[in-house]
Amino acid sequence: MTEQMPSLAEMDRVLPFQVDRLDVRGRVVHLKDSVSSIIQRHDYPDAVNRLLAEAIALTTLLGSSLKFEGKLILQVQSQGAVNMLVVDFQAPDAIRAYVRFDEEALAALIAKGETKPEQLLGEGHLVMTIDQGQYMNRYQGVVVLDGKSLEEAADSYFLQSEQLPTRVRLAATEMVSRQEGENPRSEWLVGGLLVQYLPHSSQDIPHRDLHPGDHPDPDMQGILHVTEADAWRECEALVSTLTDQELTDPAVSAETLLYRLFHENGPRVFDATPVVDQCTCSRERISAMMSNFSDEELEDLLVDGKIEVTCEFCSTRYEFDPQEKKGASGA
């Protein structure tokens, strides 16, 4: 692989790669238009936008690996200022997201300068759900958020679920441009890297401690001990050199990024997958959902004599005739 000249058009896509000499595989994601349109639609404070952008990048890195027509849902529920965050990746390429937050708690954190994603979240849980469709079981993994960043939570998720060493890097930045005679224009650039170790030898596969017997130590129970090969240690050292600026620089393509990191080890890249901002809501789906509502619940949705429902993901507003829906649920 030779270093390529960067192209500003190579955004909003996921690029899979593999480095055989280091026994690792992974994906690089660069997002601009898709994440910017989601952020502009919701108009959240900048601190929340940065957290949401990183969560979108993480969900895209994970969801783009799905081999079927399903979806991956990342959901955060916390006791922090941002008490709920949901990102939904519909395979193969559609992303949508929204956030709920406590305005007073958020303002207090901003006043103190505590605006890192992990500070906005505080304690809580990160849940990753793989939905394979109506007739398939869901898979769900849960990670405790006790001050962890999204990067650290993702690393913990992979170690618990797949027992394979994984490193995730996420970064987001806002770019503001101004054309003469026009209002300033804001765009968000998000970059993400996921690298996972695929050992060939069983001696290099992570394993759990032996059961501690009748008196287990709660601080040690279930801890994973990983025998790390030299290849993985080298990979971690290389990934640690990656800066946020490199991840979000529009002049640094995914191919260039991989060349800088792994050029001595011969990285191979595969076909990239585009990513688009696309909601799956529709009038038909909303109508079907309301068929399960009681008449009292439908009355709570009345605005000026019409039933109004707004999609939290895309902010599309749907109106229905209350006479059309009343009694439809049989309640």
N, C-alpha and C positions, 0 to 999 in steps of 0.2 A: 504494500500500500504506500503510495507516494502522497505527499502533502498537496492538497488541492487549494486553488484560489477560492476564498470564501464568496458566497453569493447571498445577498440579502433576501433572495426569493426562497431560500431553503429554510423556511420557518414553518411552524405548525405541522411538524412531522416527528415520527419516532424512527430512529435508525438502530436496528439490532446489529450486534457485533459479537465476535468471538476472538479470543487470543489463545491459541492452542498451546503455546509454549508456557503460558502461566496457568493453564487449566481453568480459564474464566470465560464467562459469557456475560452479556449485558445489553443495555439499551441506553441511547441518548435521546432526550427530548428537547426540542426548542419550540416555544409557543410565543406567538405575538398576536395576530388578529383574533384567534379564537378566545384567548384569555382576556384580551382587551375588550372585546364585545360583551363578555359576561360581566366584567367589572363595571364598564360604563353603564350597562343596563341597571345594575343594582345601586350604584352611586354610594358605596360604603366609604367610611373614613379610610385614609391611606394605610394606616396600620392594619386594618382588617383586610384591605385589598392585598397586602403583601402575604399575609397568612393564607388567604384564599388562593392566591396564585401558586404558592408552594404546594398546597393541597391538590390543586388541579394537576400540577406537574407530576406529583407522586402517584395520583390515581391513574394518570395516563401511562406512566411507566409500568404500573402493575397490570392495568386492564388491557394494554396492547399485546400482552402475552397470551390472551385467551384464544383458544383454538376452535371456538364454537360461537354460535350466535347467541351469546348471553351478555350479561353485564356484571361489572364490578362496582360495588358501592362502598365508598369510604365515608364513615360517619363518626363524628366526634361529639361526645356529650361530656360536658365538663362543668365544674363549679366556678370557672373563671369568667372574665368579662365576655368572652365569646363562648356562649354556653351550648351552641349547636352549630355544626358545620357538616354539610352533606355534599359530596361530589359523586356523580353518577357517570360511569363510562359504559356506553353501549357499544359492544363490538360490532364492526371493527374500528370505528373511527369517531364516534359522537361523544361529546362531553357536555355536561351541564352541572351547575353548582349554585348553592346559596348558603347564607350565613344568618344566624340569629345572635344578637348580642345585647347586653345590658348597657344602655347609653351612659348612665351615671358611672358605673364601674369602669367602663372604657375611658371615659373622660378623666377619671382619677388616675388611671395608669398612664395615659398620655401626658398628664400634667407632671408626673414623676419621671417621665422619660423611659418607662418600662413598656416598650412596644415590641419586643421580640416575640415571635410566634409562640414560643413556650410560655412567655409571661402572660400573653393574652388568654391562653388555654388553662393554665394552672393544673389542678388535679382533675382527673376524670378517666375516660376510657376512649380508646380508638378502636372502632369495629370495622373490619373488612369483610364484606359479604360477596360471595360469588353466586350469582343467580343464573342457573342454566336453563331456565324456562319453566313453564307450568307443570310439566310432568317429570321434573328432575328435582332431586334434593338440593337444598342450598348448603353451601359450605361457609362457615363463619369463623373468623379468628378475632380474638380480643387482646388488646395490649393496654396495660395500665399506663396512664399519663400522670406521672408524678414529677412534673417539671421537665419532662423529656421534650426535645424538639421533634418535629415530624421525621427528620432524618433518623434520629435515635430510635423512635418508635417503630419505624420501618425495619431497621436492623434487628430489633428485638422480635418483631413479627416473624421474620424469616428464620431466625434462629430457633424460635419456638415451634413453628409450623413445619418447616422443611429441614431443620437442623443442619443448615448449610450457611457458612460464613457469607455475609452480604454487606456491601457498603453502598449507601445511598447519599448522593449530594444534591442539594436543592438550592436554588438562588432565584430571586426575583428583583427587578428594578423598574422604576418608572422613568420614562423618557418624555419630556415636554418640549414640543416644538411650536414655533410661532411663525406664521406667514404674514407678510405685511398686509395690514388691513383686516386680518382675521383674528379670532379669539385663539388663545393657546390650545394646542391639541395634545392630549395625554395618551400615551401608549405604554403598555406593560410588556416587558420581555422576561420570559421565564425559561430557565434551563434546569435540566435534571440529568443525573447519571446514576444508573444502577449497575453494579458489578457483582457477580455471584460466582463463588468458587465451586468447581465441579471436579472433585478429586477422583483420580483413577484408582487409587489404592484404598482398600478398606481401612488401613491404618490411619489415613488422613480424614476419615469421616468422623464428625462430632459424635460423642457418646455421652450418656448420662452416668452419673455416679451410681455405684451400687446402693440399693435401698439401705438406709441407716438403721434398720431394725426397729425394736419396740419403742425407742426413744428418739424419734427423728428430730433433728435440729431444724426448726422452721426457717432459719436464715440460709440453710444450705440445701434444703430439699428441692430437687428438680433443677438445680443449677447445671448448666451445660459446660463441659470442659472440652475444648476444641484443640485437637492436635493440628497445629497449623504448619503446613509445608512451607518450604522456603519460597515457593512460587506465590503463595497467597500473601506472605509477608512482603514480598517485593511489590505485589499489586497494591496492597494497602499503602505502602510508602509512596507509590506513584500517584495514587488517587489523592493522598493528603496534600500533594503539591498544587492541586487544582484550586483556583481562586474563584470567588463569586463573580468577579469581573469577567473572567474567561467564559464562565457558564452563560452569562447574559450578554456578551458582546455580539451584536448583530453581524459583525465582520468576521466572526470565528464560526465556521460551519461545524457540524457534527463530525465530519470527516477530518477536518483540521484538528479538532479537539482530540480525537482518538490518535491521530498521528503524533501530536505533541506528547501524549501520555505513554503510548505503547509502541513507538516506531522501532525500537530495538527488538521488539518481540513479535513483529509481523501480525498486526491485527487484521482480521477479515471482516468486511461489512456485508450486509444483506439488504434486500429491498426495503426501502423506507415505506412507512404507512402514514398517510395524511391524517390530520386531526382537525375536526370542525366543531364549532359551537352549534349544537343542535338539540332542541328539546323534543321529547317524545309525547308531550301532552297533546290532546286534541279535544274537540267538542264532544266527540263520541265517547272518549274515555272518561271525561268528567261527568257526562250524563250517566254512564254506567255506574260510576262510583256513587253518585247521588241516589241511585235506585235503592241503596242500602240505608239511606237516611230516613229518620222518622219525620213526620210533619213538623214537630217542634224544632228539630235540627234544621230543617229547611227554612223555617221562619226566621231563624237566627241569621240566615244568609241574605235576607231581604234588604235591598237598598232602593229606595224610591219606587217600591212596588215591584221590583225585579229581583230575581235571585242572581247574585253576583258571586263568582268564584274566580280568584286570581291564582295562577300557577306561581308557586314560590321560586321555581327555577328560572323561568323566562319572563315572568311578570305579565304574561298574556291574560287579559280579562275576558271571561265568558259570562254572557247573560242568558237567563232562561226564564220562560213564562212560569210563574208559580202554579198556575192552574194545570199546566202540563205535567208538573212533577208531583203535585199534591196527591197523596194517597197511593203513589206508584209503588211504595215499599210495602204497602199493606199494613203499616203500623197503625 
